[in-house]
Structure formats: C-alpha cells, structure tokens
Amino acid sequence: EAEKLVLESEIWTPQYDPNVFRFISVRGSEGTFLLQGPPNCVESTTFQRDGRQSKYFEFSRDGTLFAWCNGDKVNVVKASSGDLVKSFDLPKATMLQFSPQNKVLATWKLYAKTQDNPQGEANLQLWDLQTGACIKAFYQKKAQGWCPSWADDESVAVRCVNNELHFFENNNFETIANKLHLQKVSEFALSPGNQPSKVAVYVPGSKGAPSFVRLYQYPNFGGPTAALANKSFFKADKVTMLWNKRASAVLVTASTEVDKTGASYYGEQTLHYLSTNGESAVVQLPKNGPIYDVSWSPSSSEFCVVYGFMPAKATVFNLKCESVFDFGTGPRNAAFYSPQGHILVLAGFGNLRGQMEVWDVKKYKQVSKPQAADTTSFSWSPDGEHIVTATCSPRLRVSNGFKIWHYTGTVLYKQDMPADKELWEVVWQPFPAGTFPEKAVKYQAAPSELGSTEAKPAQAYRPPALRNKPETSSYKLHEEEPPQNMKPGGDKPMSKAALKNQRKREAKKAAKQEAKTDEEASPASEPAPAPASHTAVTSGDPETDKKIKNLKKKLKAIEELKEQQASGKQMQKNQLEKMQKEAQLLKELEELELGL
C-alpha cells in the first residue's frame, strides 16, 4: 500500500530558505500545481503538475510536506524539491490531514455499506508516515469533525465518539487513555500548544435546561469542581468555539437557526467569553443584528468582532471584554489578522461587493482600501506582507481566478481561469511561527504593473426632489458611524444622547440653509416686507410672563418639527401628537397676550 522513496532523515527537516521557496498550491479542473512566489509568481519546476482533478490537498503544518488525493492515489511529496515521500493506493479518499509533527497522515472517505459488508468499512484511516503502515482504522460516518485533534507535540489526540470524548496518548490509538463523558457532548475544541492540553466541550440544552460550555485540563475530568470554567446559556442550536493562541481563553458564538422575534433572517447570535482562570462573561455588542465573524489577535490579548445589521460595526475588545477601538460602520462581514498580528483586514465578501479595509493595529490607522469583487476565499501569506483573494467554484462558477496583493492595495499577480475551466481552491504554504518577523507597516503602495483597485467613493442615490437641496442626516438611508478610539485617554465615544443631539443640530442647520437658498431663489421684483420690530412686553405678573415664555418655546419646537417633516424625516407618534396641539397653544397665547 505504501512505498518509501526517500530517506527518513530527509523528510522532516526543511533544508531551504523560506524567502526563496514559498509556494501557493492551486487546485481546479485543470489539475493541481504549485506556484513559486510572490512577488514574482511562476509555476514550480520541481513539482510536476498533476492534470487529474484532485479532490483535496493539504500542506503539513510546518510546510515541509504536501499531499493530495487525485481519485487514484494519495501522494505525499517534499514541498521544497517535489521528491515523492509516500504513495498510498486510496482511490476513494476525499479528505486528508497531517498530524502536527508529521508522524501521522489521516485520510477519510465516504462511509458506505454493501450487501457483502452490511456493517460497512472503517473509513477513517491513520497512516504512519515513516513506515507507511496503517496504525488504526475507525468508523466515522460524518464528515464534520472527521479528523482527530492533536496537541502540538502529539502527546494527546482526541475524537468525539457517541457523545463522549476519547483521548489517546503518544499516537497509541489501540488504547483509550481517558474518556470525558457528559450527558451529550456534541462539540469540542482542543487547545493549541503543548502540554498541559485543555479542552472546551459543548453540551446542548434539553427539556428546559440550558446549554453549557465547560473548560477542562487534561486529564482532570473527575468531580464537579474539575472544570476550569463553566458558562451556561439558552438560545443555542449550535456553537463555534475559538481558542486564542496562548490557550488562555475561548470565545463561544452561540446561534439559533430562527429568530423568534422576527428581527433577523439569520437567526439570533450571542458571544460569550470563557477564561481558564474561571472568568466568564457575555460580550456586550452595541448594535443589534447577526454576528458575522470573530477573530483572535495572534497576541491573544484582544479580539475583533464584526456584527450588527448592515452597515455592520467592527470592534476590538480586550480580555475584560471592554471596547478598545470601534471601526464604525461599513459594508463588511469578515475580519482577518495578519500572522504577526500587526495588520487587520476588515472585508465584505459573499453578497457584498468585496471592499477591504486594511488597518495598522498599533496606530489604528487605515493603510489602504482596495476592492476584490466576487471574492469567495481570502488568506494571509505567512510573511504578513501578501494576501490572496480567489473566486472559486462551486460558490461562483463564472469569473474564476485569483489575485495576489500587497497589503497596501497593489495587485502583484493575477490569474484568470478560462471560461470553460473552474478554480476550486488556493492555499499558501505554511511556515513555523517566528519564521517571518514583524516588519514596519508601510503606507505607500507597493510598485506593480497591475496597479491597485482602490474603490472609488460612490454617491448614494437621491430622489430627484432632493438633488438640488443640501444633504442632511434625515436624507441618509443608514446612520453612518466614524471610527472611535475607545482606550482610556483616547477620543471619548459619543453617547446615544449626544449623537441624537448632534443629528438634531445638523437637521436644524440644514433647514436654515434650505430656507436661505429658497429666499435667494425668490424673484427680486418682490421686495421682502420690513420686519416688524418686536419689543418685549411684560404684564407685570411674573407667572403670566412665564406662561407666555413657555408657550412660545413650545410653538418654536413645533415649527422645528414641521420643518423636519417637510424635509422628509419620519415623525414619531409623540412628535405628531405635539404638532396637533399647535392650534390649542396659539389660542392660549392669544388669550394671555390680550389680557395684557
């Protein structure tokens, strides 16, 4: 089943300069191939293109090995030289993955039963990459969560089997070293890093009981106090659990399929924070609406959340779940930190136009704002300098292709697929952490013959009746919020009341400007009547004077509301009721003034 074609000592240690041998793997209807680059991208001469249609491909975590399954065999090669390491006769394999230390290759194929074999064949196989032997075969019917999760040093591996977690030690899959059994464990996430390993487990609620997520440290699973942290919540049909790099905290996004209030098409989401020191909290998001994306900074000290009805907000929070920086609103639904954590890209893909905002995280200053229309895939290069965006099938079957960018917004390389061909996947070759040190952020666009695709600011549609009039906040379709520094000592965020008052002042100023424009446009032949001089008349009675002053104040407020209504602003119920009292207030004022 397996052939050993190179010496074992040559397999594991990369003997090449990462600045020279950097690859991008491409899979599509034209086959599987590697590109060498950037900035100059050329097809690798050491890797022979496989013209057969590949079902799956994968780099090892350190980038030294590359494997793919082409419907005939699963081949493993050295990424630097293209030398074949192993070839497995697995024509039905559809997914594969390397263990962190490249000791084991896991392969998976669809589970199937036959008349000769009613129980079916074990479809998850673990292969020893040094000997080529099959270590163990398991039954794994679901594709979701098919692969065991390993600690970085491979001291622990874990699988979810029949609502309980099975732990294996040192790649000995014949013996279950430990089990974690809670009512019905449906999801788990093993922490990154080496020992001691931690695991987050999710148990869905039933019969009125809440769902909960618990954190454990391997192998301490016994007793009610064994959990490092616990968080229970309602309204959760499914969850996603995301560890930070230091394995000190987990972000849990709980979501329901249907929002029973009818407020959202996307169901309802809440974000929870759990720390291994026992702390837990609900992350308070200032704007209602779905949570599109959650991303940890590689520093593990903060995280970014993209949320709220469009235009969506994006906010960076610290480990106390306090806002650090608010990026305001915009057309976005994803957040991507660079591997070094010094740059953050906020993007709007899928049903949005592909606008990207590139931010310097230390200064919270925008670097560039390119646009990549019809993007279905985005990923950072390990060097933290380059980005790849791709339009892939089957998400989009037309205009397939990919672009390699510099983060300053310049397109360095572009490859479009022919009209009758499809692109399925584009993946960077990974490298061990620390291979590429952080570099100073550049604001000047990198030179390129292809230039940049900086999005031109498009003007919002305005009805013909409003096109020759000054723009006011009442004409805007959305409330636009600018970026705000939320750190202590930074620019203090405006409260809701302050924002409301600011909008009122803007509307009043615009109404005055509009009245001034109308006066200037009136015919010169009609002289304006001289304004009557008003002198303050007092009754001598302070109470009567006070009543007159209050009535005039109310009438002035009604005039302002009428101006806002005339400019097209939607009036609230209490405002309409106030306007209906105008005649009554005028009558009262007249009676008081006649009595003077």
C-alpha positions in Angstrom: 0.0 0.0 0.0 2.8 2.4 0.6 6.2 2.9 -0.9 9.2 4.5 0.7 11.1 6.6 -1.8 13.4 8.9 0.2 15.4 8.6 3.4 13.5 9.2 6.6 16.1 11.7 7.8 15.4 13.9 4.8 11.7 14.0 5.4 11.3 16.1 8.5 13.8 19.0 8.5 13.4 21.8 5.9 16.7 22.5 4.2 15.6 25.5 2.2 15.5 29.3 2.5 11.9 30.3 3.1 12.5 33.6 1.2 13.3 31.5 -1.9 10.9 28.5 -1.6 7.5 29.9 -0.9 4.6 28.2 -2.6 1.0 28.6 -3.3 -1.0 25.5 -4.1 -3.7 25.7 -6.7 -6.5 23.1 -7.4 -9.0 23.2 -10.2 -10.4 21.5 -13.2 -7.0 21.8 -14.9 -5.3 19.8 -12.1 -3.1 20.5 -9.1 0.1 22.6 -9.3 2.3 24.8 -7.2 3.3 28.4 -7.8 6.6 29.8 -6.5 6.4 33.4 -5.2 5.5 36.2 -4.5 6.3 38.8 -5.6 7.2 37.1 -8.9 4.9 34.1 -9.3 5.9 31.3 -11.6 4.9 27.7 -11.7 7.2 25.5 -9.7 9.7 23.5 -11.8 10.3 20.9 -9.0 6.7 19.9 -8.6 5.2 18.1 -11.6 1.7 19.3 -12.3 -1.0 16.6 -11.8 -3.5 17.0 -14.6 -6.1 14.8 -12.9 -8.9 16.5 -10.9 -7.8 16.5 -7.3 -10.5 16.0 -4.6 -8.4 17.5 -1.8 -4.9 18.8 -0.9 -3.1 19.8 2.2 0.3 21.1 3.4 1.8 19.9 6.7 1.7 22.4 9.5 5.3 23.3 9.1 5.0 23.4 5.3 7.7 20.8 4.5 5.3 18.2 3.1 2.4 18.4 0.6 -0.2 15.8 -0.1 -3.2 15.4 -2.4 -5.7 12.8 -3.5 -6.5 12.6 -7.2 -9.1 9.8 -7.4 -6.3 7.2 -7.8 -3.7 7.6 -5.1 -2.8 9.8 -2.2 0.6 11.2 -2.8 2.9 12.9 -0.3 5.9 14.9 -1.5 8.6 17.2 -0.1 7.4 20.7 -0.9 10.9 22.1 -1.5 12.1 19.5 -4.0 9.0 17.6 -5.2 10.5 14.3 -4.2 7.9 11.6 -3.5 7.8 10.5 0.1 4.9 8.1 0.1 2.2 7.0 -2.2 -1.0 5.3 -0.8 -3.4 3.3 -3.0 -6.6 5.1 -1.8 -8.8 5.9 -4.8 -11.9 6.8 -2.8 -10.1 9.2 -0.3 -11.8 12.6 -0.3 -10.0 14.3 2.7 -6.7 14.1 4.4 -4.7 15.8 7.2 -1.2 15.7 8.7 -0.6 15.5 12.4 1.4 18.5 13.8 4.7 16.7 13.9 4.2 14.9 10.5 4.2 11.5 12.1 0.7 10.5 11.1 -1.4 11.1 7.9 -5.2 10.8 8.4 -7.4 10.0 5.4 -11.2 9.9 5.2 -13.6 8.5 2.6 -17.4 8.4 2.5 -18.9 5.7 4.7 -20.8 3.1 2.6 -22.5 -0.3 3.2 -22.7 -3.1 0.7 -24.6 -6.4 0.6 -21.4 -8.3 1.2 -20.4 -6.0 4.0 -23.6 -4.7 5.7 -21.6 -3.1 8.6 -19.6 -1.0 6.2 -15.8 -0.5 6.0 -13.8 1.6 8.5 -13.5 4.8 6.5 -11.1 6.9 8.8 -7.6 5.6 8.4 -4.4 6.7 10.3 -1.1 6.1 8.5 2.4 6.0 9.9 4.4 8.4 7.5 7.7 6.7 8.3 6.7 3.1 7.7 3.7 3.6 5.5 1.7 1.2 7.7 -1.9 1.7 8.8 -1.9 2.4 12.5 -5.6 2.3 13.1 -8.9 2.4 11.2 -12.1 3.9 12.7 -15.8 4.2 11.7 -16.5 7.9 11.1 -19.8 8.5 9.3 -20.0 12.3 9.5 -17.6 14.4 7.5 -17.9 17.2 10.1 -15.2 16.8 12.7 -13.8 13.7 11.0 -10.2 14.1 11.9 -8.7 13.6 15.4 -7.4 16.7 17.1 -3.8 16.6 18.2 -1.8 18.6 20.8 1.1 20.4 19.1 3.6 17.8 20.5 1.3 14.9 19.6 1.2 13.8 23.2 -2.6 13.8 23.2 -5.2 13.2 20.4 -8.9 13.3 20.9 -12.0 12.1 19.0 -15.8 12.5 19.7 -17.5 9.1 19.7 -21.1 8.7 20.5 -21.4 11.8 22.6 -18.2 11.3 24.6 -14.6 12.2 24.1 -11.9 9.6 23.7 -8.3 10.6 24.5 -5.3 8.8 23.1 -1.7 9.3 24.2 1.5 9.3 22.1 -0.3 8.2 18.9 -1.3 4.9 20.5 -4.8 4.6 19.0 -5.2 1.0 20.2 -5.8 2.0 23.8 -8.2 4.8 25.0 -6.1 6.6 27.7 -9.0 8.7 29.0 -12.7 9.4 28.5 -14.8 12.5 29.1 -18.5 11.7 29.3 -21.1 14.4 29.8 -24.8 14.0 29.0 -24.5 14.6 25.3 -21.2 16.2 24.2 -21.9 17.5 20.6 -18.8 19.8 20.0 -15.3 20.1 21.4 -12.2 22.2 20.7 -8.7 21.1 21.9 -6.4 24.0 22.9 -3.4 24.8 20.7 0.2 24.4 22.1 1.8 21.6 24.1 1.1 20.1 27.5 -0.9 20.7 29.6 -3.7 20.3 27.0 -7.1 21.9 27.6 -10.4 21.1 26.0 -13.6 23.1 25.6 -16.8 21.0 25.4 -20.3 22.0 24.5 -23.5 20.2 25.7 -26.8 21.3 24.1 -29.7 22.0 26.4 -32.8 19.8 26.6 -36.1 19.7 28.4 -35.9 23.4 29.6 -32.3 23.0 30.8 -29.7 25.5 29.4 -26.9 24.6 27.1 -23.4 24.9 28.6 -19.7 25.1 27.6 -17.0 23.8 30.1 -13.3 24.0 30.0 -11.2 21.1 31.4 -7.5 20.5 31.7 -6.3 17.0 30.6 -6.6 14.6 32.3 -8.5 16.2 35.2 -12.1 15.3 34.3 -13.5 13.9 37.6 -15.7 15.6 40.1 -17.9 18.6 40.0 -15.1 21.1 40.6 -12.8 19.7 37.9 -13.9 22.2 35.3 -11.7 25.3 34.9 -14.6 27.4 33.7 -18.3 26.9 33.0 -20.8 29.1 31.1 -24.5 28.2 30.6 -26.9 29.9 28.2 -30.2 29.5 26.4 -30.9 30.2 22.8 -28.3 27.9 21.2 -28.9 25.4 18.4 -25.2 25.3 17.6 -21.9 26.9 18.8 -18.5 27.6 17.4 -15.6 27.6 19.9 -12.4 29.5 19.2 -9.2 29.3 21.4 -6.7 32.0 21.5 -3.0 31.2 20.6 -1.9 31.1 24.3 -4.8 28.7 25.2 -5.8 31.0 28.0 -9.4 31.9 26.8 -12.2 30.7 24.5 -14.7 32.7 22.5 -18.1 30.9 22.1 -20.5 32.1 19.4 -24.0 30.6 20.2 -26.6 30.8 17.5 -30.2 29.8 16.8 -31.5 28.8 13.4 -34.6 31.0 13.8 -35.0 34.4 15.5 -38.4 34.0 17.2 -38.8 37.8 17.4 -38.6 38.0 13.6 -35.9 40.7 13.8 -33.3 38.8 11.8 -33.3 36.5 8.8 -30.0 34.9 10.2 -31.4 33.7 13.5 -30.0 35.0 16.7 -26.4 35.0 17.9 -24.7 35.8 21.2 -21.0 35.9 22.0 -19.5 34.5 25.3 -16.1 34.7 26.8 -14.5 32.0 29.0 -11.1 32.1 30.6 -9.1 29.2 32.0 -8.9 31.2 35.3 -12.6 30.7 35.7 -13.9 34.1 34.5 -16.8 34.2 32.0 -18.8 37.0 30.5 -21.3 37.9 27.7 -19.6 40.2 25.2 -21.9 43.2 25.0 -22.3 44.3 21.4 -23.7 47.9 21.0 -25.6 47.2 17.7 -28.3 44.7 17.2 -28.1 42.1 14.5 -26.1 39.0 13.5 -22.5 38.2 14.4 -20.7 37.7 11.1 -17.2 37.0 12.3 -15.0 36.7 15.4 -11.2 36.7 15.2 -8.5 36.5 17.9 -5.4 38.6 17.5 -2.2 36.4 17.4 -1.1 38.3 20.5 -4.0 36.6 22.3 -4.7 39.8 24.2 -7.6 41.1 22.1 -10.2 40.0 19.6 -12.2 41.6 16.8 -16.0 41.1 16.3 -17.9 42.1 13.1 -21.6 42.4 14.0 -24.9 44.2 13.5 -27.4 44.8 10.7 -25.8 46.4 7.6 -23.8 48.6 7.6 -22.1 46.4 10.1 -19.9 47.5 13.0 -16.5 46.1 13.8 -15.0 46.5 17.3 -11.8 45.3 19.0 -12.2 44.1 22.6 -9.6 43.3 25.3 -9.6 40.3 27.7 -12.0 42.2 30.0 -14.5 42.4 27.1 -14.1 46.1 27.0 -14.1 48.1 23.7 -10.6 49.1 22.7 -11.3 50.5 19.2 -14.5 50.9 17.2 -14.1 50.9 13.4 -17.5 52.5 12.9 -20.0 51.1 10.3 -19.3 49.8 6.8 -20.1 47.0 4.3 -18.2 44.2 6.0 -18.7 40.7 7.3 -15.2 39.3 8.0 -12.1 40.1 9.9 -8.6 38.7 9.2 -5.5 39.4 11.4 -2.1 39.0 9.8 0.0 36.1 11.2 2.2 38.6 13.1 -0.9 40.5 14.4 0.2 43.9 13.2 -2.4 44.4 10.4 -6.1 43.7 10.4 -8.2 43.4 7.3 -12.0 44.1 7.5 -13.8 42.8 4.4 -17.2 42.4 2.9 -17.4 39.2 0.8 -20.2 36.9 -0.3 -23.2 39.0 -1.1 -21.2 42.2 -0.6 -19.0 44.0 -3.1 -15.6 42.8 -1.9 -14.5 46.0 -0.2 -11.4 45.6 2.1 -10.2 47.9 4.8 -6.5 47.4 5.8 -5.7 48.8 9.2 -2.5 49.3 11.1 -3.4 47.7 14.5 -0.8 49.6 16.6 -1.8 53.1 15.4 -5.4 52.2 14.4 -4.8 54.0 11.1 -6.1 52.9 7.8 -3.4 51.8 5.3 -5.5 51.1 2.2 -9.0 50.3 0.9 -8.8 48.0 -2.1 -11.7 46.1 -3.6 -11.9 42.5 -4.7 -15.2 41.8 -6.3 -16.8 38.3 -6.2 -14.3 37.0 -3.7 -15.1 33.7 -2.1 -11.7 33.0 -0.4 -9.2 35.1 1.4 -6.0 34.2 3.2 -2.8 35.9 4.5 0.6 34.8 3.5 2.8 33.6 6.4 5.1 36.6 5.8 2.4 39.1 6.8 3.0 41.1 3.6 0.9 39.4 1.0 -2.8 38.4 0.6 -4.5 36.0 -1.8 -8.2 36.5 -2.8 -9.9 34.0 -5.1 -13.2 33.4 -6.8 -13.8 29.7 -6.6 -16.3 27.1 -7.8 -18.9 25.9 -6.8 -19.6 29.1 -4.8 -19.3 31.0 -8.1 -18.9 29.2 -11.4 -18.1 32.2 -13.5 -15.1 34.6 -13.5 -13.0 32.0 -11.5 -9.4 33.1 -10.8 -7.2 34.6 -8.0 -5.1 37.7 -7.2 -2.1 38.1 -5.0 -1.9 41.5 -3.3 0.4 43.6 -1.2 -1.5 44.8 1.8 -1.0 48.4 0.6 -3.7 47.7 -2.1 -1.5 46.8 -5.0 -2.2 43.7 -7.2 1.1 41.8 -7.7 -0.1 38.8 -9.7 -3.4 37.9 -11.3 -4.5 34.6 -12.9 -7.9 34.2 -14.6 -9.3 30.8 -15.4 -10.5 30.2 -19.0 -14.3 30.4 -19.4 -14.8 26.6 -19.5 -12.5 25.9 -16.6 -13.0 26.1 -12.8 -10.9 27.0 -9.8 -11.6 25.1 -6.6 -9.0 26.1 -4.0 -5.9 28.3 -3.4 -3.8 27.8 -0.3 -0.5 29.3 1.0 2.3 27.1 2.1 2.5 27.5 5.9 5.7 28.0 7.9 6.6 27.6 11.6 5.8 30.6 13.9 8.7 33.1 14.0 10.0 32.3 10.5 8.9 35.7 9.3 9.5 38.6 11.9 7.1 41.5 12.0 8.0 44.4 9.7 7.1 48.1 10.0 3.8 48.9 8.3 4.1 50.7 5.0 1.6 53.2 3.8 2.9 53.9 0.4 1.5 51.5 -2.3 4.0 48.8 -3.4 5.0 49.2 -7.1 3.3 46.9 -9.6 2.4 46.9 -13.3 -1.2 45.8 -12.4 -1.8 48.8 -10.1 -4.3 48.9 -7.4 -8.1 48.6 -7.3 -8.9 51.3 -4.8 -12.6 51.6 -4.6 -14.0 54.9 -5.9 -16.4 56.5 -3.5 -19.9 56.0 -4.9 -22.5 58.6 -4.2 -25.7 57.4 -2.6 -28.9 57.6 -4.7 -31.0 60.7 -4.0 -34.6 61.2 -5.3 -35.0 64.0 -8.0 -36.8 66.2 -5.5 -33.8 66.3 -3.2 -31.0 66.6 -5.7 -30.7 70.4 -5.6 -31.0 70.7 -1.9 -28.3 70.4 0.8 -27.8 67.0 2.2 -29.0 66.4 5.8 -28.9 63.5 8.1 -32.6 63.0 7.6 -32.0 62.1 3.9 -29.5 59.3 4.7 -30.6 55.7 4.3 -28.2 54.5 7.1 -26.7 56.0 10.2 -23.0 56.1 9.4 -20.7 56.0 12.4 -17.0 57.0 12.2 -14.1 55.1 13.8 -13.6 55.9 17.5 -10.7 55.2 19.9 -12.2 53.6 23.0 -9.0 53.4 25.0 -8.7 55.5 28.2 -7.2 58.8 27.3 -8.2 58.5 23.7 -11.1 60.2 22.0 -14.2 59.6 24.2 -17.0 57.9 22.3 -20.2 60.0 21.9 -23.2 58.7 23.9 -26.5 57.9 22.1 -28.0 61.2 23.5 -25.0 63.2 22.3 -25.3 61.6 18.8 -29.0 62.4 18.8 -28.5 66.0 19.7 -25.7 66.3 17.1 -28.1 65.0 14.4 -30.8 67.5 15.6 -28.3 70.4 15.3 -27.3 69.2 11.8 -31.0 69.0 10.7 -31.7 72.4 12.1 -28.7 73.9 10.3 -29.6 72.2 7.1 -33.2 73.5 7.3 -31.9 77.1 7.8 -29.6 76.6 4.9 -32.5 75.4 2.8 -34.7 78.4 3.8 -31.8 80.7 2.9 -31.5 79.1 -0.5 -35.2 79.5 -1.2 -35.0 83.2 -0.2 -32.1 83.7 -2.6 -34.0 82.0 -5.4 -37.2 84.2 -4.9 -37.8 86.9 -7.6 -36.1 90.3 -6.9 -39.2 92.2 -8.0 -41.0 91.2 -4.8 -39.4 93.2 -2.0 -39.5 91.5 1.3 -41.6 93.3 3.9 -39.7 95.1 6.5 -39.5 93.0 9.7 -41.6 94.4 12.5 -39.7 95.4 15.5 -40.7 93.4 18.5 -40.2 94.7 21.9 -40.5 92.6 24.9 -43.9 93.3 26.5 -44.4 92.3 30.1 -47.6 92.0 32.0 -46.0 92.9 35.4 -47.1 89.4 36.6 -44.1 87.0 36.7 -46.4 83.9 36.5 -48.1 85.2 33.3 -44.8 86.1 31.7 -43.5 82.7 32.5 -46.6 81.0 30.9 -46.2 83.2 27.7 -42.5 82.3 27.5 -43.2 78.5 27.8 -46.0 78.7 25.2 -43.6 80.5 22.7 -40.9 77.9 23.4 -43.4 75.0 22.6 -44.6 76.7 19.4 -41.0 77.2 18.3 -40.3 73.5 18.9 -43.4 72.6 16.8 -42.1 74.9 14.0 -38.8 72.9 14.0 -40.7 69.6 13.9 -42.8 70.9 10.9 -39.6 71.8 9.1 -38.1 68.4 9.7 -41.4 66.7 8.5 -41.3 68.9 5.3 -37.7 67.7 4.7 -38.8 64.1 4.6 -38.0 62.9 8.1 -40.2 60.2 9.6 -42.0 61.6 12.6 -42.6 59.6 15.8 -46.0 59.2 17.5 -45.3 61.7 20.3 -43.9 64.3 17.9 -47.1 64.1 15.8 -49.2 64.5 18.9 -47.1 67.6 19.9 -47.7 69.1 16.4 -51.5 68.6 16.7 -51.6 70.8 19.8 -50.4 73.9 17.8 -53.9 75.4 17.4 -54.6 75.0 21.1 -51.3 76.6 22.1 -51.8 79.5 19.8 -55.3 80.2 21.3 -53.8 80.1 24.8 -51.0 82.5 23.8 -53.6 84.9 22.2 -55.8 84.9 25.3 -52.8 85.6 27.6 -51.5 88.4 25.3 -55.0 90.0 25.0 -55.2 90.1 28.8 -52.1 92.3 29.0 
